[in-house]
Amino acid sequence: MEMIQKDGCVTFQFRRKHLDHAKAMMDVRKWLMSKIVSAVFGDRLQVDANHTFESKDDAELVHALRDAARKAGMAPKDVAALLDGQTPIQ
C-alpha cells in the first residue's frame, strides 16, 4: 500500500502485489489452523448414508445387489466370488 498526498489530502493506493501477499498470508493461516485444530478448522466430509435393509426381504436384497453389480459392470461370477468372501481376479 502506498500513501499518496494530493492537495493536502492523504490517500492510499493499493497495489496488486499487496493484495496477493495478504491473500497468501490468509491461506497460510488457514492451513496452519487446519493442522493445529483440525477438529474445528479441518476438512470435513459429510457422509449421509441412511439405508435400511431390515425392511427388505432376501429376494429384494439379491435383486438390489444384481442391479448394483450390473451398473458397476461386474460379471455374475465376480459377484458370487464376493459373496463367498473371495476377491475376484481381474
Summary of the structure (lengths in Angstrom):
residues: 90
radius of gyration: 29.3
end to end distance: 61.2
largest distance: 86.3
contacts: 143
relative contact order: 0.06
helix: 53%
strand: 11%
